[in-house]
Amino acid sequence: MSDLFKDHCEVVQESLQGKRETDERTFASLEILKDRLDRVKRMSPRFAIVEFSPAVVKMRKSSNKLAVV
């Protein structure tokens, strides 16, 4: 499947698995997924405890470090 047709979850998953580079597309997908999760949490308190996995949190922190450099 072409990278152009992958959804954000697939991009992040493949980056976590080492099947694709962790690049700006990965970080853009992470931000989109974060925005979607935040929106769902605002819709209902039932989703308040939903969080990203520790691996995704670590990846997001590395994106912040890259942006600063």
Contacts in CASP RR format, 6 or more apart in sequence:
PFRMAT RR
TARGET T0000
AUTHOR 0000-0000-0000
METHOD contacts of the structure
MODEL  1
MSDLFKDHCEVVQESLQGKRETDERTFASLEILKDRLDRVKRMSPRFAIV
EFSPAVVKMRKSSNKLAVV
3 11 0 8 1.000
3 20 0 8 1.000
3 25 0 8 1.000
6 14 0 8 1.000
8 29 0 8 1.000
8 30 0 8 1.000
8 32 0 8 1.000
8 33 0 8 1.000
9 29 0 8 1.000
9 33 0 8 1.000
11 20 0 8 1.000
11 25 0 8 1.000
11 26 0 8 1.000
11 29 0 8 1.000
12 26 0 8 1.000
12 29 0 8 1.000
12 30 0 8 1.000
12 33 0 8 1.000
12 56 0 8 1.000
12 59 0 8 1.000
14 20 0 8 1.000
15 21 0 8 1.000
15 22 0 8 1.000
15 23 0 8 1.000
15 26 0 8 1.000
15 59 0 8 1.000
16 55 0 8 1.000
16 56 0 8 1.000
16 59 0 8 1.000
20 26 0 8 1.000
22 59 0 8 1.000
22 62 0 8 1.000
26 59 0 8 1.000
26 63 0 8 1.000
27 60 0 8 1.000
27 63 0 8 1.000
27 66 0 8 1.000
30 56 0 8 1.000
30 59 0 8 1.000
30 60 0 8 1.000
30 63 0 8 1.000
33 52 0 8 1.000
34 52 0 8 1.000
34 60 0 8 1.000
37 47 0 8 1.000
37 50 0 8 1.000
37 52 0 8 1.000
40 47 0 8 1.000
40 50 0 8 1.000
41 47 0 8 1.000
41 48 0 8 1.000
41 50 0 8 1.000
51 57 0 8 1.000
52 60 0 8 1.000
END
